């Protein structure tokens, strides 16, 4: 450039030449400023840091970190517990439960850095405890507001299409209230309640019953799912069904115990019905999960 | 003035006639074109068959052809601890050593193949109006199953991907190249599969069925880890349908086409270049075009020897030509007399072995997985029943009382070895990073966490003109 301009300037006046020289020198300065090195361009791919963390199955204090950074060559992990690492994908075992701020600082070969932080909450995964269902008016006593404010010991046991049991004032266990079933041939009764339990879990159902005539029975059905009308009972899937048939006379209760296992559905229900010529009674219904031994992983 | 009036009428009528689409865009009479082709059930059914044809892939060695699932094992088994190439050469070996590049031809071939499947499904869906009332829901169910199947594989392999749920033109670049969050892809998969379950029955094994859609949706829920009880219910309806059962002899699963264990398989016909596959010929020594791929790793042999039971001999064998190497026995095209397996075709490169995508053993193991529900162990009776059935068939009849997550992962590995499940299983169980980094350092490979997603093919990124960004690590 400069040589061409110089040659041109010989043919022109000094005045013009000095102007041209001035301009060209200005340009020259600009070039020098813009291009520190030949062929250099701006860093269009600065490093960016990113990672995810996942808890180990074998030790809950240990986390595996997946490095998802872009355009980075060196890595500096700070796990927030005093431990550090320069690995690409790092693993860290935290000293104890708690919340730690993990920071990944990355840089490329131009020395440009970027960092990313994330809070990691270290907790021992809880062994999911099975739900112990709440049974409303399990003892058929009045005065509970578990199912509406009627305070009737039958409110929790009603179902459309069913005739609710009667209440016996003092023939229950311990001379309290109980559900009473008059003769089924002319006056059949049913008691129904929907409950929420854990799926795929073993449970024990217990109820107490009293009969007054040989050949009579009280029957309970544990239903997978819940009913909105008694006419759905016929096609319902049963988890268990059992009869109580021991006749020891009025006021003498026997336990009806059933073990059953829930399926995918945690919404189940129970339905009592009977076949009896003389009065029959039910009292004190409970459902509890089966406690299995072991289950204590030493950590 | 009167004449002008007639002239105007005349011009108007000419204009109206000339504007008719029939005149400007006549349908060819001597050939078939896509525009206006789908007019009745019969023609739409050819479009439906076309979708399965796209999954089937082209049996060729030309990278311009869509190999589709015929090369899926590269992206799944060879990227897990199950298999590798025999010679560690070329772009085929990038998978086993976790050095996959964005320009890898197999990666982009699979991507293109699977978007072709999606295109063909969208084509059927967009022409449903022409179908009869009786057939339309069936076609819709099949197309939505196929679309969900393709997206489910793509989203697990590539991460966030473009969501194309209708026919698009070549200029709709924003739709074709914008990567949407994988959660949106999963939303489409779930809603598609729900419709398939509603509309389909179990009359096909080589085409979509209700049971196939139920099993696939269950696997989607297990992958997302959000809806275990729904997954369990879906799998139980497959189990209680009574239409499927385990083959008593493990070998028969692979060498008796459409047996009771198969829920969904891609059909192939031997010795027809247009309908056959070259999958398993490539797994052998000097039979296919490669020097041998999908060879069994020492790691997989150890697992099979320890836990395979009577499945082991029908899973891998020694390469007689190179005794230090081991081959897959499932899907052999040219038979094995010592294992009493007949050849399925006269030319092993034109093999007719169907490729099983969903089978009953997978359903039973998923059932146990759904009950485990992300926990570490379960002793629920339903889970143990399903798990025990798979073990009993393998001759491992000792009674199981609890199943741990590790038990289930190990069982899946040996039961479903070399069927393109292992990689997805490791990811779904959250074990991929731990297992594959250990495997990688033992074999001097270079696994890092970003290898759990494949690169978006470089050609897509180039064509997108700046719309598409690459996955980290590539």
Interface residues (C-beta under 8 A of the other chain):
Chain A: X50 X52 X54 X56 X57 X64 X65 X66 X67 X68 X69 X70 X88 X89 X125 X128 X199 X200 X201 X202 X261 X263 X264 X265 X266 X292
Chain B: X229 X230 X232 X233 X236 X370 X371 X373 X375 X376 X378 X379 X380 X381 X382 X383 X405 X406 X430 X431 X433 X434 X437 X448 X449 X450 X452 X472 X473
